[in-house]
């Protein structure tokens, strides 16, 4: 499965990137791994060959709001710096 990044380039889906982002919100490693796995399963089941970075962010945020609303707020406000 490929991910279309903001700049339009494609790269292989890597759930570790989701895990790392979730760890920055204060989730435990186990919570982050579980949530990233759940998101990955969702995208695999969608059977799409390419997904947009925004689809990933939206799904992860949706799942995170159910688990930890405070962490979801942190995740939603995070802006990656170059």
DOVO-381980 format. One record per atom (N, C-alpha, C): residue number from 1; residue in three letters; atom name; x, y, z. Coordinates in pm, 1 decimal. Layout:
N
<site><pos>NUM</pos><code>ALA</code><site>CA</site><east>X</east><north>Y</north><up>Z</up></site>
...
//
This chain:
82
<site><pos>1</pos><code>UNK</code><site>N</site><east>85.5</east><north>-117.4</north><up>0.0</up></site>
<site><pos>1</pos><code>UNK</code><site>CA</site><east>0.0</east><north>0.0</north><up>0.0</up></site>
<site><pos>1</pos><code>UNK</code><site>C</site><east>90.1</east><north>123.7</north><up>0.0</up></site>
<site><pos>2</pos><code>UNK</code><site>N</site><east>55.5</east><north>218.1</north><up>-83.7</up></site>
<site><pos>2</pos><code>UNK</code><site>CA</site><east>132.5</east><north>341.3</north><up>-96.8</up></site>
<site><pos>2</pos><code>UNK</code><site>C</site><east>59.3</east><north>456.9</north><up>-28.5</up></site>
<site><pos>3</pos><code>UNK</code><site>N</site><east>136.9</east><north>551.2</north><up>20.6</up></site>
<site><pos>3</pos><code>UNK</code><site>CA</site><east>81.9</east><north>672.5</north><up>81.2</up></site>
<site><pos>3</pos><code>UNK</code><site>C</site><east>123.0</east><north>790.2</north><up>-5.1</up></site>
<site><pos>4</pos><code>UNK</code><site>N</site><east>24.0</east><north>871.9</north><up>-41.5</up></site>
<site><pos>4</pos><code>UNK</code><site>CA</site><east>54.1</east><north>994.0</north><up>-115.4</up></site>
<site><pos>4</pos><code>UNK</code><site>C</site><east>77.9</east><north>1104.1</north><up>-12.8</up></site>
<site><pos>5</pos><code>UNK</code><site>N</site><east>200.0</east><north>1155.0</north><up>-12.4</up></site>
<site><pos>5</pos><code>UNK</code><site>CA</site><east>239.8</east><north>1257.7</north><up>83.1</up></site>
<site><pos>5</pos><code>UNK</code><site>C</site><east>189.1</east><north>1394.5</north><up>40.0</up></site>
<site><pos>6</pos><code>UNK</code><site>N</site><east>207.5</east><north>1493.3</north><up>124.8</up></site>
<site><pos>6</pos><code>UNK</code><site>CA</site><east>163.0</east><north>1630.0</north><up>95.6</up></site>
<site><pos>6</pos><code>UNK</code><site>C</site><east>220.6</east><north>1683.7</north><up>-33.7</up></site>
<site><pos>7</pos><code>UNK</code><site>N</site><east>345.0</east><north>1647.2</north><up>-62.8</up></site>
<site><pos>7</pos><code>UNK</code><site>CA</site><east>410.3</east><north>1698.6</north><up>-183.3</up></site>
<site><pos>7</pos><code>UNK</code><site>C</site><east>373.4</east><north>1618.7</north><up>-308.6</up></site>
<site><pos>8</pos><code>UNK</code><site>N</site><east>285.9</east><north>1518.8</north><up>-292.6</up></site>
<site><pos>8</pos><code>UNK</code><site>CA</site><east>240.6</east><north>1439.5</north><up>-405.9</up></site>
<site><pos>8</pos><code>UNK</code><site>C</site><east>321.4</east><north>1313.5</north><up>-429.9</up></site>
<site><pos>9</pos><code>UNK</code><site>N</site><east>435.7</east><north>1301.4</north><up>-364.6</up></site>
<site><pos>9</pos><code>UNK</code><site>CA</site><east>518.4</east><north>1181.8</north><up>-383.3</up></site>
<site><pos>9</pos><code>UNK</code><site>C</site><east>454.2</east><north>1062.5</north><up>-312.8</up></site>
<site><pos>10</pos><code>UNK</code><site>N</site><east>495.2</east><north>943.4</north><up>-352.7</up></site>
<site><pos>10</pos><code>UNK</code><site>CA</site><east>442.7</east><north>821.3</north><up>-294.0</up></site>
<site><pos>10</pos><code>UNK</code><site>C</site><east>551.3</east><north>751.0</north><up>-214.1</up></site>
<site><pos>11</pos><code>UNK</code><site>N</site><east>511.0</east><north>688.8</north><up>-105.5</up></site>
<site><pos>11</pos><code>UNK</code><site>CA</site><east>602.9</east><north>606.0</north><up>-30.0</up></site>
<site><pos>11</pos><code>UNK</code><site>C</site><east>524.5</east><north>491.2</north><up>31.1</up></site>
<site><pos>12</pos><code>UNK</code><site>N</site><east>594.7</east><north>386.2</north><up>64.6</up></site>
<site><pos>12</pos><code>UNK</code><site>CA</site><east>531.8</east><north>267.7</north><up>122.4</up></site>
<site><pos>12</pos><code>UNK</code><site>C</site><east>472.5</east><north>302.2</north><up>259.0</up></site>
<site><pos>13</pos><code>UNK</code><site>N</site><east>353.3</east><north>248.6</north><up>286.9</up></site>
<site><pos>13</pos><code>UNK</code><site>CA</site><east>289.0</east><north>268.5</north><up>416.6</up></site>
<site><pos>13</pos><code>UNK</code><site>C</site><east>379.2</east><north>213.1</north><up>526.0</up></site>
<site><pos>14</pos><code>UNK</code><site>N</site><east>396.4</east><north>287.7</north><up>633.5</up></site>
<site><pos>14</pos><code>UNK</code><site>CA</site><east>481.3</east><north>246.5</north><up>744.9</up></site>
<site><pos>14</pos><code>UNK</code><site>C</site><east>408.9</east><north>279.2</north><up>875.7</up></site>
<site><pos>15</pos><code>UNK</code><site>N</site><east>355.6</east><north>176.8</north><up>940.7</up></site>
<site><pos>15</pos><code>UNK</code><site>CA</site><east>279.3</east><north>200.4</north><up>1064.4</up></site>
<site><pos>15</pos><code>UNK</code><site>C</site><east>365.9</east><north>255.5</north><up>1176.9</up></site>
<site><pos>16</pos><code>UNK</code><site>N</site><east>498.5</east><north>238.5</north><up>1167.7</up></site>
<site><pos>16</pos><code>UNK</code><site>CA</site><east>587.9</east><north>293.1</north><up>1270.5</up></site>
<site><pos>16</pos><code>UNK</code><site>C</site><east>580.4</east><north>445.8</north><up>1274.4</up></site>
<site><pos>17</pos><code>UNK</code><site>N</site><east>550.3</east><north>507.6</north><up>1161.8</up></site>
<site><pos>17</pos><code>UNK</code><site>CA</site><east>535.5</east><north>653.8</north><up>1160.4</up></site>
<site><pos>17</pos><code>UNK</code><site>C</site><east>413.7</east><north>694.7</north><up>1242.6</up></site>
<site><pos>18</pos><code>UNK</code><site>N</site><east>308.4</east><north>614.6</north><up>1235.4</up></site>
<site><pos>18</pos><code>UNK</code><site>CA</site><east>189.6</east><north>641.3</north><up>1316.5</up></site>
<site><pos>18</pos><code>UNK</code><site>C</site><east>223.9</east><north>621.5</north><up>1464.0</up></site>
<site><pos>19</pos><code>UNK</code><site>N</site><east>292.1</east><north>512.5</north><up>1493.4</up></site>
<site><pos>19</pos><code>UNK</code><site>CA</site><east>331.6</east><north>484.0</north><up>1632.7</up></site>
<site><pos>19</pos><code>UNK</code><site>C</site><east>412.4</east><north>600.1</north><up>1688.5</up></site>
<site><pos>20</pos><code>UNK</code><site>N</site><east>512.0</east><north>646.2</north><up>1614.8</up></site>
<site><pos>20</pos><code>UNK</code><site>CA</site><east>596.2</east><north>757.2</north><up>1662.0</up></site>
<site><pos>20</pos><code>UNK</code><site>C</site><east>514.3</east><north>883.2</north><up>1687.0</up></site>
<site><pos>21</pos><code>UNK</code><site>N</site><east>422.1</east><north>913.4</north><up>1598.4</up></site>
<site><pos>21</pos><code>UNK</code><site>CA</site><east>336.2</east><north>1030.3</north><up>1617.8</up></site>
<site><pos>21</pos><code>UNK</code><site>C</site><east>249.5</east><north>1016.7</north><up>1741.3</up></site>
<site><pos>22</pos><code>UNK</code><site>N</site><east>199.5</east><north>895.4</north><up>1764.4</up></site>
<site><pos>22</pos><code>UNK</code><site>CA</site><east>114.5</east><north>872.5</north><up>1881.6</up></site>
<site><pos>22</pos><code>UNK</code><site>C</site><east>193.5</east><north>876.2</north><up>2011.6</up></site>
<site><pos>23</pos><code>UNK</code><site>N</site><east>315.8</east><north>830.3</north><up>2008.5</up></site>
<site><pos>23</pos><code>UNK</code><site>CA</site><east>399.4</east><north>837.4</north><up>2128.2</up></site>
<site><pos>23</pos><code>UNK</code><site>C</site><east>421.4</east><north>982.8</north><up>2169.8</up></site>
<site><pos>24</pos><code>UNK</code><site>N</site><east>426.9</east><north>1072.5</north><up>2072.0</up></site>
<site><pos>24</pos><code>UNK</code><site>CA</site><east>444.9</east><north>1215.0</north><up>2100.8</up></site>
<site><pos>24</pos><code>UNK</code><site>C</site><east>322.0</east><north>1277.9</north><up>2165.3</up></site>
<site><pos>25</pos><code>UNK</code><site>N</site><east>208.4</east><north>1208.0</north><up>2162.9</up></site>
<site><pos>25</pos><code>UNK</code><site>CA</site><east>87.0</east><north>1261.1</north><up>2225.6</up></site>
<site><pos>25</pos><code>UNK</code><site>C</site><east>75.4</east><north>1217.8</north><up>2371.2</up></site>
<site><pos>26</pos><code>UNK</code><site>N</site><east>164.8</east><north>1128.3</north><up>2413.7</up></site>
<site><pos>26</pos><code>UNK</code><site>CA</site><east>161.7</east><north>1081.5</north><up>2551.3</up></site>
<site><pos>26</pos><code>UNK</code><site>C</site><east>104.9</east><north>942.1</north><up>2569.6</up></site>
<site><pos>27</pos><code>UNK</code><site>N</site><east>68.7</east><north>875.3</north><up>2460.7</up></site>
<site><pos>27</pos><code>UNK</code><site>CA</site><east>20.7</east><north>738.2</north><up>2473.4</up></site>
<site><pos>27</pos><code>UNK</code><site>C</site><east>136.3</east><north>646.7</north><up>2512.5</up></site>
<site><pos>28</pos><code>UNK</code><site>N</site><east>103.6</east><north>537.0</north><up>2575.6</up></site>
<site><pos>28</pos><code>UNK</code><site>CA</site><east>205.3</east><north>436.4</north><up>2605.7</up></site>
<site><pos>28</pos><code>UNK</code><site>C</site><east>243.1</east><north>366.5</north><up>2475.5</up></site>
<site><pos>29</pos><code>UNK</code><site>N</site><east>354.9</east><north>297.5</north><up>2475.8</up></site>
<site><pos>29</pos><code>UNK</code><site>CA</site><east>399.2</east><north>225.0</north><up>2356.5</up></site>
<site><pos>29</pos><code>UNK</code><site>C</site><east>295.1</east><north>121.2</north><up>2315.6</up></site>
<site><pos>30</pos><code>UNK</code><site>N</site><east>237.2</east><north>52.5</north><up>2413.3</up></site>
<site><pos>30</pos><code>UNK</code><site>CA</site><east>136.5</east><north>-49.0</north><up>2382.8</up></site>
<site><pos>30</pos><code>UNK</code><site>C</site><east>11.8</east><north>13.4</north><up>2320.2</up></site>
<site><pos>31</pos><code>UNK</code><site>N</site><east>-34.8</east><north>124.7</north><up>2376.3</up></site>
<site><pos>31</pos><code>UNK</code><site>CA</site><east>-152.0</east><north>193.1</north><up>2320.1</up></site>
<site><pos>31</pos><code>UNK</code><site>C</site><east>-123.8</east><north>240.7</north><up>2178.0</up></site>
<site><pos>32</pos><code>UNK</code><site>N</site><east>-5.7</east><north>297.2</north><up>2157.1</up></site>
<site><pos>32</pos><code>UNK</code><site>CA</site><east>30.7</east><north>348.9</north><up>2025.5</up></site>
<site><pos>32</pos><code>UNK</code><site>C</site><east>37.6</east><north>235.2</north><up>1922.5</up></site>
<site><pos>33</pos><code>UNK</code><site>N</site><east>98.3</east><north>124.0</north><up>1961.3</up></site>
<site><pos>33</pos><code>UNK</code><site>CA</site><east>108.3</east><north>8.0</north><up>1871.6</up></site>
<site><pos>33</pos><code>UNK</code><site>C</site><east>-30.1</east><north>-46.0</north><up>1837.4</up></site>
<site><pos>34</pos><code>UNK</code><site>N</site><east>-115.1</east><north>-58.1</north><up>1937.5</up></site>
<site><pos>34</pos><code>UNK</code><site>CA</site><east>-250.5</east><north>-110.1</north><up>1915.0</up></site>
<site><pos>34</pos><code>UNK</code><site>C</site><east>-330.3</east><north>-20.1</north><up>1821.4</up></site>
<site><pos>35</pos><code>UNK</code><site>N</site><east>-324.1</east><north>108.3</north><up>1845.0</up></site>
<site><pos>35</pos><code>UNK</code><site>CA</site><east>-399.8</east><north>201.7</north><up>1762.7</up></site>
<site><pos>35</pos><code>UNK</code><site>C</site><east>-345.8</east><north>205.0</north><up>1619.7</up></site>
<site><pos>36</pos><code>UNK</code><site>N</site><east>-214.3</east><north>203.3</north><up>1603.8</up></site>
<site><pos>36</pos><code>UNK</code><site>CA</site><east>-153.7</east><north>202.5</north><up>1470.1</up></site>
<site><pos>36</pos><code>UNK</code><site>C</site><east>-192.4</east><north>75.1</north><up>1395.8</up></site>
<site><pos>37</pos><code>UNK</code><site>N</site><east>-195.4</east><north>-35.5</north><up>1465.9</up></site>
<site><pos>37</pos><code>UNK</code><site>CA</site><east>-234.9</east><north>-162.9</north><up>1405.1</up></site>
<site><pos>37</pos><code>UNK</code><site>C</site><east>-380.3</east><north>-159.2</north><up>1360.6</up></site>
<site><pos>38</pos><code>UNK</code><site>N</site><east>-465.1</east><north>-100.9</north><up>1442.4</up></site>
<site><pos>38</pos><code>UNK</code><site>CA</site><east>-606.8</east><north>-88.4</north><up>1408.1</up></site>
<site><pos>38</pos><code>UNK</code><site>C</site><east>-624.4</east><north>-0.9</north><up>1283.9</up></site>
<site><pos>39</pos><code>UNK</code><site>N</site><east>-550.1</east><north>108.8</north><up>1276.3</up></site>
<site><pos>39</pos><code>UNK</code><site>CA</site><east>-556.6</east><north>196.2</north><up>1159.5</up></site>
<site><pos>39</pos><code>UNK</code><site>C</site><east>-506.5</east><north>123.1</north><up>1034.6</up></site>
<site><pos>40</pos><code>UNK</code><site>N</site><east>-395.3</east><north>50.9</north><up>1049.2</up></site>
<site><pos>40</pos><code>UNK</code><site>CA</site><east>-340.1</east><north>-22.6</north><up>935.5</up></site>
<site><pos>40</pos><code>UNK</code><site>C</site><east>-440.0</east><north>-127.4</north><up>885.2</up></site>
<site><pos>41</pos><code>UNK</code><site>N</site><east>-501.5</east><north>-200.1</north><up>977.8</up></site>
<site><pos>41</pos><code>UNK</code><site>CA</site><east>-601.7</east><north>-299.9</north><up>939.0</up></site>
<site><pos>41</pos><code>UNK</code><site>C</site><east>-716.0</east><north>-235.6</north><up>862.1</up></site>
<site><pos>42</pos><code>UNK</code><site>N</site><east>-760.3</east><north>-119.3</north><up>906.0</up></site>
<site><pos>42</pos><code>UNK</code><site>CA</site><east>-867.3</east><north>-47.8</north><up>837.6</up></site>
<site><pos>42</pos><code>UNK</code><site>C</site><east>-829.1</east><north>-18.8</north><up>692.7</up></site>
<site><pos>43</pos><code>UNK</code><site>N</site><east>-707.1</east><north>28.7</north><up>671.0</up></site>
<site><pos>43</pos><code>UNK</code><site>CA</site><east>-665.0</east><north>63.4</north><up>535.8</up></site>
<site><pos>43</pos><code>UNK</code><site>C</site><east>-641.4</east><north>-60.0</north><up>449.9</up></site>
<site><pos>44</pos><code>UNK</code><site>N</site><east>-594.1</east><north>-166.9</north><up>509.0</up></site>
<site><pos>44</pos><code>UNK</code><site>CA</site><east>-577.2</east><north>-292.2</north><up>434.1</up></site>
<site><pos>44</pos><code>UNK</code><site>C</site><east>-713.7</east><north>-343.7</north><up>388.9</up></site>
<site><pos>45</pos><code>UNK</code><site>N</site><east>-811.7</east><north>-339.8</north><up>478.5</up></site>
<site><pos>45</pos><code>UNK</code><site>CA</site><east>-946.7</east><north>-385.2</north><up>445.5</up></site>
<site><pos>45</pos><code>UNK</code><site>C</site><east>-1013.1</east><north>-298.1</north><up>339.5</up></site>
<site><pos>46</pos><code>UNK</code><site>N</site><east>-971.8</east><north>-172.7</north><up>329.7</up></site>
<site><pos>46</pos><code>UNK</code><site>CA</site><east>-1029.6</east><north>-84.4</north><up>229.0</up></site>
<site><pos>46</pos><code>UNK</code><site>C</site><east>-985.6</east><north>-123.9</north><up>88.3</up></site>
<site><pos>47</pos><code>UNK</code><site>N</site><east>-879.3</east><north>-203.6</north><up>80.0</up></site>
<site><pos>47</pos><code>UNK</code><site>CA</site><east>-826.3</east><north>-256.6</north><up>-46.7</up></site>
<site><pos>47</pos><code>UNK</code><site>C</site><east>-783.8</east><north>-147.6</north><up>-144.8</up></site>
<site><pos>48</pos><code>UNK</code><site>N</site><east>-750.4</east><north>-31.6</north><up>-93.5</up></site>
<site><pos>48</pos><code>UNK</code><site>CA</site><east>-700.7</east><north>75.0</north><up>-179.6</up></site>
<site><pos>48</pos><code>UNK</code><site>C</site><east>-550.7</east><north>57.4</north><up>-196.8</up></site>
<site><pos>49</pos><code>UNK</code><site>N</site><east>-503.8</east><north>79.9</north><up>-316.6</up></site>
<site><pos>49</pos><code>UNK</code><site>CA</site><east>-359.8</east><north>69.1</north><up>-341.5</up></site>
<site><pos>49</pos><code>UNK</code><site>C</site><east>-285.3</east><north>192.4</north><up>-293.4</up></site>
<site><pos>50</pos><code>UNK</code><site>N</site><east>-354.4</east><north>307.9</north><up>-299.3</up></site>
<site><pos>50</pos><code>UNK</code><site>CA</site><east>-293.3</east><north>434.0</north><up>-257.8</up></site>
<site><pos>50</pos><code>UNK</code><site>C</site><east>-388.8</east><north>506.3</north><up>-164.2</up></site>
<site><pos>51</pos><code>UNK</code><site>N</site><east>-333.3</east><north>554.6</north><up>-53.4</up></site>
<site><pos>51</pos><code>UNK</code><site>CA</site><east>-412.2</east><north>634.9</north><up>39.0</up></site>
<site><pos>51</pos><code>UNK</code><site>C</site><east>-343.3</east><north>769.4</north><up>58.5</up></site>
<site><pos>52</pos><code>UNK</code><site>N</site><east>-421.9</east><north>868.2</north><up>85.0</up></site>
<site><pos>52</pos><code>UNK</code><site>CA</site><east>-372.5</east><north>1003.8</north><up>104.6</up></site>
<site><pos>52</pos><code>UNK</code><site>C</site><east>-333.0</east><north>1021.8</north><up>251.1</up></site>
<site><pos>53</pos><code>UNK</code><site>N</site><east>-230.7</east><north>1102.8</north><up>274.8</up></site>
<site><pos>53</pos><code>UNK</code><site>CA</site><east>-184.4</east><north>1128.4</north><up>411.3</up></site>
<site><pos>53</pos><code>UNK</code><site>C</site><east>-296.9</east><north>1180.7</north><up>499.5</up></site>
<site><pos>54</pos><code>UNK</code><site>N</site><east>-389.4</east><north>1256.9</north><up>439.5</up></site>
<site><pos>54</pos><code>UNK</code><site>CA</site><east>-498.9</east><north>1313.6</north><up>517.9</up></site>
<site><pos>54</pos><code>UNK</code><site>C</site><east>-596.7</east><north>1205.5</north><up>563.7</up></site>
<site><pos>55</pos><code>UNK</code><site>N</site><east>-614.8</east><north>1102.7</north><up>481.6</up></site>
<site><pos>55</pos><code>UNK</code><site>CA</site><east>-701.0</east><north>991.0</north><up>520.8</up></site>
<site><pos>55</pos><code>UNK</code><site>C</site><east>-643.4</east><north>922.0</north><up>644.4</up></site>
<site><pos>56</pos><code>UNK</code><site>N</site><east>-512.2</east><north>908.9</north><up>647.0</up></site>
<site><pos>56</pos><code>UNK</code><site>CA</site><east>-446.6</east><north>845.8</north><up>761.5</up></site>
<site><pos>56</pos><code>UNK</code><site>C</site><east>-466.8</east><north>931.0</north><up>886.1</up></site>
<site><pos>57</pos><code>UNK</code><site>N</site><east>-439.9</east><north>1059.7</north><up>872.9</up></site>
<site><pos>57</pos><code>UNK</code><site>CA</site><east>-453.9</east><north>1149.7</north><up>988.1</up></site>
<site><pos>57</pos><code>UNK</code><site>C</site><east>-597.2</east><north>1147.7</north><up>1041.1</up></site>
<site><pos>58</pos><code>UNK</code><site>N</site><east>-695.1</east><north>1151.4</north><up>951.2</up></site>
<site><pos>58</pos><code>UNK</code><site>CA</site><east>-835.5</east><north>1152.3</north><up>991.3</up></site>
<site><pos>58</pos><code>UNK</code><site>C</site><east>-873.1</east><north>1024.2</north><up>1065.2</up></site>
<site><pos>59</pos><code>UNK</code><site>N</site><east>-831.0</east><north>908.9</north><up>1011.7</up></site>
<site><pos>59</pos><code>UNK</code><site>CA</site><east>-865.1</east><north>781.3</north><up>1074.5</up></site>
<site><pos>59</pos><code>UNK</code><site>C</site><east>-796.5</east><north>766.9</north><up>1210.4</up></site>
<site><pos>60</pos><code>UNK</code><site>N</site><east>-669.2</east><north>802.3</north><up>1217.3</up></site>
<site><pos>60</pos><code>UNK</code><site>CA</site><east>-596.8</east><north>792.4</north><up>1344.1</up></site>
<site><pos>60</pos><code>UNK</code><site>C</site><east>-661.7</east><north>884.0</north><up>1448.2</up></site>
<site><pos>61</pos><code>UNK</code><site>N</site><east>-698.5</east><north>1002.1</north><up>1408.7</up></site>
<site><pos>61</pos><code>UNK</code><site>CA</site><east>-764.1</east><north>1095.9</north><up>1500.4</up></site>
<site><pos>61</pos><code>UNK</code><site>C</site><east>-897.8</east><north>1040.5</north><up>1549.2</up></site>
<site><pos>62</pos><code>UNK</code><site>N</site><east>-973.7</east><north>981.5</north><up>1459.2</up></site>
<site><pos>62</pos><code>UNK</code><site>CA</site><east>-1102.6</east><north>920.5</north><up>1495.1</up></site>
<site><pos>62</pos><code>UNK</code><site>C</site><east>-1082.6</east><north>810.9</north><up>1600.6</up></site>
<site><pos>63</pos><code>UNK</code><site>N</site><east>-985.9</east><north>725.0</north><up>1577.7</up></site>
<site><pos>63</pos><code>UNK</code><site>CA</site><east>-958.2</east><north>616.5</north><up>1672.5</up></site>
<site><pos>63</pos><code>UNK</code><site>C</site><east>-904.8</east><north>670.9</north><up>1805.1</up></site>
<site><pos>64</pos><code>UNK</code><site>N</site><east>-820.0</east><north>770.4</north><up>1797.9</up></site>
<site><pos>64</pos><code>UNK</code><site>CA</site><east>-758.2</east><north>828.1</north><up>1916.5</up></site>
<site><pos>64</pos><code>UNK</code><site>C</site><east>-860.7</east><north>898.5</north><up>2004.5</up></site>
<site><pos>65</pos><code>UNK</code><site>N</site><east>-958.3</east><north>963.5</north><up>1945.0</up></site>
<site><pos>65</pos><code>UNK</code><site>CA</site><east>-1062.3</east><north>1032.0</north><up>2022.9</up></site>
<site><pos>65</pos><code>UNK</code><site>C</site><east>-1138.9</east><north>933.7</north><up>2110.9</up></site>
<site><pos>66</pos><code>UNK</code><site>N</site><east>-1153.8</east><north>809.0</north><up>2062.8</up></site>
<site><pos>66</pos><code>UNK</code><site>CA</site><east>-1224.2</east><north>706.8</north><up>2139.9</up></site>
<site><pos>66</pos><code>UNK</code><site>C</site><east>-1140.9</east><north>659.5</north><up>2259.4</up></site>
<site><pos>67</pos><code>UNK</code><site>N</site><east>-1009.1</east><north>657.4</north><up>2242.0</up></site>
<site><pos>67</pos><code>UNK</code><site>CA</site><east>-918.8</east><north>603.2</north><up>2343.3</up></site>
<site><pos>67</pos><code>UNK</code><site>C</site><east>-873.6</east><north>709.0</north><up>2443.9</up></site>
<site><pos>68</pos><code>UNK</code><site>N</site><east>-838.2</east><north>827.2</north><up>2390.6</up></site>
<site><pos>68</pos><code>UNK</code><site>CA</site><east>-779.8</east><north>929.9</north><up>2476.6</up></site>
<site><pos>68</pos><code>UNK</code><site>C</site><east>-805.1</east><north>1068.2</north><up>2415.7</up></site>
<site><pos>69</pos><code>UNK</code><site>N</site><east>-913.4</east><north>1133.6</north><up>2453.8</up></site>
<site><pos>69</pos><code>UNK</code><site>CA</site><east>-947.3</east><north>1264.6</north><up>2395.5</up></site>
<site><pos>69</pos><code>UNK</code><site>C</site><east>-838.2</east><north>1370.5</north><up>2412.1</up></site>
<site><pos>70</pos><code>UNK</code><site>N</site><east>-766.3</east><north>1368.5</north><up>2524.2</up></site>
<site><pos>70</pos><code>UNK</code><site>CA</site><east>-659.0</east><north>1466.5</north><up>2543.9</up></site>
<site><pos>70</pos><code>UNK</code><site>C</site><east>-545.4</east><north>1444.2</north><up>2444.4</up></site>
<site><pos>71</pos><code>UNK</code><site>N</site><east>-508.0</east><north>1318.4</north><up>2424.9</up></site>
<site><pos>71</pos><code>UNK</code><site>CA</site><east>-404.3</east><north>1286.1</north><up>2327.4</up></site>
<site><pos>71</pos><code>UNK</code><site>C</site><east>-451.1</east><north>1321.4</north><up>2186.5</up></site>
<site><pos>72</pos><code>UNK</code><site>N</site><east>-580.1</east><north>1304.5</north><up>2160.2</up></site>
<site><pos>72</pos><code>UNK</code><site>CA</site><east>-635.4</east><north>1338.8</north><up>2028.5</up></site>
<site><pos>72</pos><code>UNK</code><site>C</site><east>-619.4</east><north>1487.7</north><up>2001.4</up></site>
<site><pos>73</pos><code>UNK</code><site>N</site><east>-640.3</east><north>1568.3</north><up>2104.1</up></site>
<site><pos>73</pos><code>UNK</code><site>CA</site><east>-624.7</east><north>1712.8</north><up>2088.9</up></site>
<site><pos>73</pos><code>UNK</code><site>C</site><east>-479.3</east><north>1747.1</north><up>2056.4</up></site>
<site><pos>74</pos><code>UNK</code><site>N</site><east>-387.1</east><north>1682.8</north><up>2123.5</up></site>
<site><pos>74</pos><code>UNK</code><site>CA</site><east>-244.5</east><north>1704.3</north><up>2096.8</up></site>
<site><pos>74</pos><code>UNK</code><site>C</site><east>-210.3</east><north>1661.5</north><up>1955.2</up></site>
<site><pos>75</pos><code>UNK</code><site>N</site><east>-259.1</east><north>1545.3</north><up>1913.9</up></site>
<site><pos>75</pos><code>UNK</code><site>CA</site><east>-232.1</east><north>1492.0</north><up>1780.0</up></site>
<site><pos>75</pos><code>UNK</code><site>C</site><east>-288.6</east><north>1585.1</north><up>1673.0</up></site>
<site><pos>76</pos><code>UNK</code><site>N</site><east>-408.6</east><north>1634.0</north><up>1694.6</up></site>
<site><pos>76</pos><code>UNK</code><site>CA</site><east>-475.4</east><north>1719.5</north><up>1596.1</up></site>
<site><pos>76</pos><code>UNK</code><site>C</site><east>-403.3</east><north>1852.6</north><up>1578.7</up></site>
<site><pos>77</pos><code>UNK</code><site>N</site><east>-346.7</east><north>1905.3</north><up>1685.8</up></site>
<site><pos>77</pos><code>UNK</code><site>CA</site><east>-281.4</east><north>2036.1</north><up>1677.5</up></site>
<site><pos>77</pos><code>UNK</code><site>C</site><east>-135.9</east><north>2028.2</north><up>1632.3</up></site>
<site><pos>78</pos><code>UNK</code><site>N</site><east>-81.5</east><north>1905.5</north><up>1626.7</up></site>
<site><pos>78</pos><code>UNK</code><site>CA</site><east>60.0</east><north>1888.9</north><up>1588.7</up></site>
<site><pos>78</pos><code>UNK</code><site>C</site><east>82.4</east><north>1924.4</north><up>1441.0</up></site>
<site><pos>79</pos><code>UNK</code><site>N</site><east>180.8</east><north>2006.8</north><up>1415.8</up></site>
<site><pos>79</pos><code>UNK</code><site>CA</site><east>222.2</east><north>2042.3</north><up>1279.9</up></site>
<site><pos>79</pos><code>UNK</code><site>C</site><east>368.2</east><north>2004.6</north><up>1263.4</up></site>
<site><pos>80</pos><code>UNK</code><site>N</site><east>394.7</east><north>1918.5</north><up>1169.3</up></site>
<site><pos>80</pos><code>UNK</code><site>CA</site><east>533.5</east><north>1874.7</north><up>1146.0</up></site>
<site><pos>80</pos><code>UNK</code><site>C</site><east>615.5</east><north>1992.0</north><up>1090.8</up></site>
<site><pos>81</pos><code>UNK</code><site>N</site><east>731.7</east><north>2010.2</north><up>1148.7</up></site>
<site><pos>81</pos><code>UNK</code><site>CA</site><east>821.0</east><north>2114.4</north><up>1097.9</up></site>
<site><pos>81</pos><code>UNK</code><site>C</site><east>923.8</east><north>2051.2</north><up>1005.8</up></site>
<site><pos>82</pos><code>UNK</code><site>N</site><east>966.4</east><north>2126.8</north><up>907.8</up></site>
<site><pos>82</pos><code>UNK</code><site>CA</site><east>1062.9</east><north>2072.9</north><up>809.9</up></site>
<site><pos>82</pos><code>UNK</code><site>C</site><east>1203.0</east><north>2075.0</north><up>862.1</up></site>
//
